[in-house]
Amino acid sequence: MNQNHFGQMMMRKWKDRAQWTGQVKQTMTQK
């Protein structure tokens, strides 16, 4: 596995996590 592919995977993971935490924050503030 080359470095670039690994970097893309990590970025995707962090983006997904950021979206997930954003959704959680929204639901927390809505309640």
Backbone as a printed PyTorch tensor [residue, N CA C, xyz], in Angstrom:
tensor([[[  0.8510,  -1.2010,   0.0000],
         [  0.0000,   0.0000,   0.0000],
         [  0.8870,   1.2520,   0.0000]],

        [[  0.6280,   2.1320,  -0.9510],
         [  1.4670,   3.3270,  -1.0520],
         [  0.9590,   4.4200,  -0.1170]],

        [[  1.7970,   5.3950,   0.1500],
         [  1.4960,   6.4350,   1.1410],
         [  0.2640,   7.2470,   0.7350]],

        [[  0.1520,   7.5470,  -0.5670],
         [ -0.9500,   8.4060,  -1.0140],
         [ -2.2920,   7.7530,  -0.7230]],

        [[ -2.4040,   6.4710,  -1.0420],
         [ -3.6670,   5.7600,  -0.8120],
         [ -4.0020,   5.7610,   0.6780]],

        [[ -2.9950,   5.5080,   1.5060],
         [ -3.2090,   5.4950,   2.9550],
         [ -3.6860,   6.8690,   3.4200]],

        [[ -3.0950,   7.9230,   2.8940],
         [ -3.4910,   9.2840,   3.2700],
         [ -4.9410,   9.5510,   2.8940]],

        [[ -5.3360,   9.0920,   1.7150],
         [ -6.7270,   9.3040,   1.2880],
         [ -7.6760,   8.5660,   2.2170]],

        [[ -7.3100,   7.3450,   2.6110],
         [ -8.1600,   6.5770,   3.5190],
         [ -8.3240,   7.3080,   4.8510]],

        [[ -7.2180,   7.8270,   5.3720],
         [ -7.2760,   8.5350,   6.6530],
         [ -8.1410,   9.7910,   6.5300]],

        [[ -7.9670,  10.5140,   5.4410],
         [ -8.7590,  11.7330,   5.2430],
         [-10.2430,  11.3900,   5.2090]],

        [[-10.5810,  10.3010,   4.5110],
         [-11.9920,   9.9070,   4.4110],
         [-12.5200,   9.5560,   5.7950]],

        [[-11.6940,   8.8710,   6.5850],
         [-12.1050,   8.4900,   7.9410],
         [-12.3870,   9.7410,   8.7680]],

        [[-11.4700,  10.7130,   8.6900],
         [-11.6310,  11.9270,   9.4980],
         [-12.8370,  12.7350,   9.0250]],

        [[-13.0710,  12.7260,   7.6970],
         [-14.2280,  13.4680,   7.1800],
         [-15.5120,  12.8300,   7.6950]],

        [[-15.5560,  11.4920,   7.6480],
         [-16.7540,  10.8010,   8.1320],
         [-16.9610,  11.0930,   9.6100]],

        [[-15.8730,  11.0660,  10.3600],
         [-15.9840,  11.3230,  11.8060],
         [-16.4660,  12.7490,  12.0550]],

        [[-15.9690,  13.6990,  11.2660],
         [-16.3780,  15.0970,  11.4370],
         [-17.8700,  15.2370,  11.1320]],

        [[-18.3270,  14.5710,  10.0700],
         [-19.7530,  14.6300,   9.7440],
         [-20.5710,  14.0160,  10.8700]],

        [[-20.1110,  12.8820,  11.3980],
         [-20.8510,  12.1880,  12.4500],
         [-20.9420,  13.0540,  13.6980]],

        [[-19.8310,  13.6210,  14.1160],
         [-19.8440,  14.4700,  15.3140],
         [-20.7170,  15.7010,  15.0660]],

        [[-20.7080,  16.2100,  13.8410],
         [-21.5450,  17.3600,  13.5120],
         [-23.0110,  17.0160,  13.6710]],

        [[-23.4050,  15.8250,  13.2110],
         [-24.7990,  15.4010,  13.3380],
         [-25.1660,  15.2360,  14.8110]],

        [[-24.2580,  14.6490,  15.5760],
         [-24.5180,  14.4440,  17.0090],
         [-24.6970,  15.7860,  17.7000]],

        [[-23.8470,  16.7460,  17.3510],
         [-23.9550,  18.0790,  17.9620],
         [-25.3030,  18.7020,  17.6250]],

        [[-25.7380,  18.5370,  16.3700],
         [-27.0260,  19.1060,  15.9660],
         [-28.1530,  18.5010,  16.7910]],

        [[-28.1650,  17.1750,  16.9260],
         [-29.2440,  16.5230,  17.6780],
         [-29.1810,  16.9300,  19.1450]],

        [[-27.9790,  17.0940,  19.6670],
         [-27.8310,  17.4860,  21.0770],
         [-28.4100,  18.8850,  21.2930]],

        [[-28.1170,  19.8070,  20.3500],
         [-28.5920,  21.1820,  20.5110],
         [-30.0930,  21.2580,  20.2560]],

        [[-30.6050,  20.4170,  19.3460],
         [-32.0440,  20.4310,  19.0610],
         [-32.8240,  20.0080,  20.3010]],

        [[-32.3490,  19.0060,  21.0000],
         [-33.0140,  18.5640,  22.2270],
         [-32.6890,  19.5430,  23.3390]]])
